[in-house]
Amino acid sequence: MRKLIDLTIKDPAKLENAVQRAREQNIIIPTFEQMINPRLIPDAITRQLEGVGLWDLNPLNLFRINWHNEAKESGGKFAGVNYLVLPKELTGIDARIVILLGKWFPTGAHKVGAAYACLVPRLVTGQFDPTTQKAVWPSTGNYCRGGAYDSTLLACDSIAILPEGMSKERFDWLAGVAGETIKTPGSESNVKEIFDKCWELRNSGQELSIFNQFDEFGNYLWHYEVTSRAMMEALEETMGAGDRFRATISNTGSGGTIACGDYMKEQFPLSKIVASEALQCPTLLNNGFGAHRIEGIGDKHVPWIHNAKNTDVVTAIDDCAPMALIRLFNEPTGQEYLVSQGVSRDLVDNLHLLGISSVANVLAAIKTAKYYEMDGKDVMITMATDSMEMYQSRLAELTEEAGEFTAMDAAAAYHRYMLGETTDNMQELSYVDRKRIHNLKYFTWVEQQGKTYEEIQAQWYDPEYWSSIHHSMDEIDDLIDAFNERTGLLQKL
């Protein structure tokens, strides 16, 4: 069977270094199964979390890398999956949109989980030595934050790489967590510049391990195994008799989160996988390029880990829409307008839990519902990668650019961008369309990043290529259990 995640122990000495470092720093590593079901976490660890803040740089917070954290800034334990259900009063469509909330992860974004799933397999196999190597996290935002955070909790040095045009809050936070932060030219769409910096670091002679979210199958695996199970739990609580699950919607970004769609389609074979991107950079829609303001969904390429053959629909969202809607959702005048339109106060008070890309996901869901003429029995699911916590400076910038947000602005934003969302700039993909998107990988990954012709062909033609990833979780968990046993820390709880 093809192995897309290398789990061989190549250097026992490096593995022993990692075990010793974990023992010294009192680091116990959670399994995937514990991230899926926190009830499996030892009670002694759960009790200790009562005195730990959600974002604290404490190894215990490794056990908070899941969708079940109690919605508390400090001292929270584990509860149900965190999600909202967006009703017709807000969205204008009969179909319901369920949106998972990344706010209640450490760092305030679920990318901390994807980064964990890339680093830990190398750590527990001795492929990464925390005593000599640095972990490099190239990203357009939250992934490098998650990687730097995970590295600190796992006692590793880190380098965060992200475009200089990202929000001020990201850089301010990274300054206190990452060992080094490198700003690359451009903004959201300038992914190649990040890749170029990675090659520069590879050739620098430093002891590095680069965890590129766009080609790391640990990213895919974490969402396929962990996020999708959280989706299923949310649906079980939300759907009633006669309801139909219709679609999984995700900005493409690194290609990791959309892996949930592969799992969800296995459970609901008639459901759709919808990939969304910015209209100002419509790479999947029409091989386009450009710059945009939907932070966190870097583009102008197709991620290596995006299973394009299983994608049904592409939507493109005008970045003016989420930028207007974050003002509607977060400024007092906008909030009061929504209440006046029948949106419940409780929901309005929770809309700050949706960051910019989260709003774009909601708009893609609305487009999908209108395209497929969904009704009140139809349910879709998407996710809020982060909240507005990292974008307060963007609200200030928008006020400076456009002035005070008035009631008329609120009405215009709501009716134009939410209720007025249309089915333009989207495509239902044929076999040929999907292959066109897949073939775009060649120019980035084979020509520039060292992947092989044989593997890009296997991604399309080998029926077991993508399913082979799904067999890795149990093996990784066995390696984590063995690692924890060697440190001896669990036995001392």
Secondary structure as GFF3:
##gff-version 3
##sequence-region A 1 493
A	DSSP	alpha_helix	12	25	.	.	.	ID=ss1
A	DSSP	alpha_helix	32	36	.	.	.	ID=ss2
A	DSSP	three_ten_helix	38	40	.	.	.	ID=ss3
A	DSSP	alpha_helix	43	48	.	.	.	ID=ss4
A	DSSP	three_ten_helix	49	51	.	.	.	ID=ss5
A	DSSP	three_ten_helix	59	64	.	.	.	ID=ss6
A	DSSP	beta_strand	83	86	.	.	.	ID=ss7
A	DSSP	alpha_helix	88	91	.	.	.	ID=ss8
A	DSSP	beta_strand	96	101	.	.	.	ID=ss9
A	DSSP	three_ten_helix	102	104	.	.	.	ID=ss10
A	DSSP	three_ten_helix	106	108	.	.	.	ID=ss11
A	DSSP	alpha_helix	111	124	.	.	.	ID=ss12
A	DSSP	beta_strand	134	138	.	.	.	ID=ss13
A	DSSP	alpha_helix	142	153	.	.	.	ID=ss14
A	DSSP	beta_strand	157	163	.	.	.	ID=ss15
A	DSSP	alpha_helix	168	174	.	.	.	ID=ss16
A	DSSP	beta_strand	180	184	.	.	.	ID=ss17
A	DSSP	alpha_helix	191	202	.	.	.	ID=ss18
A	DSSP	beta_strand	208	210	.	.	.	ID=ss19
A	DSSP	alpha_helix	217	222	.	.	.	ID=ss20
A	DSSP	pi_helix	223	227	.	.	.	ID=ss21
A	DSSP	alpha_helix	228	238	.	.	.	ID=ss22
A	DSSP	beta_strand	244	251	.	.	.	ID=ss23
A	DSSP	alpha_helix	259	267	.	.	.	ID=ss24
A	DSSP	beta_strand	272	278	.	.	.	ID=ss25
A	DSSP	alpha_helix	283	286	.	.	.	ID=ss26
A	DSSP	three_ten_helix	308	310	.	.	.	ID=ss27
A	DSSP	beta_strand	313	317	.	.	.	ID=ss28
A	DSSP	alpha_helix	320	330	.	.	.	ID=ss29
A	DSSP	alpha_helix	332	340	.	.	.	ID=ss30
A	DSSP	alpha_helix	345	348	.	.	.	ID=ss31
A	DSSP	three_ten_helix	351	353	.	.	.	ID=ss32
A	DSSP	alpha_helix	356	371	.	.	.	ID=ss33
A	DSSP	beta_strand	378	384	.	.	.	ID=ss34
A	DSSP	three_ten_helix	388	390	.	.	.	ID=ss35
A	DSSP	alpha_helix	392	402	.	.	.	ID=ss36
A	DSSP	alpha_helix	407	413	.	.	.	ID=ss37
A	DSSP	pi_helix	414	418	.	.	.	ID=ss38
A	DSSP	beta_strand	426	428	.	.	.	ID=ss39
A	DSSP	alpha_helix	431	439	.	.	.	ID=ss40
A	DSSP	alpha_helix	441	441	.	.	.	ID=ss41
A	DSSP	pi_helix	442	446	.	.	.	ID=ss42
A	DSSP	alpha_helix	453	461	.	.	.	ID=ss43
A	DSSP	three_ten_helix	467	471	.	.	.	ID=ss44
A	DSSP	alpha_helix	472	487	.	.	.	ID=ss45
A	DSSP	three_ten_helix	490	492	.	.	.	ID=ss46
###
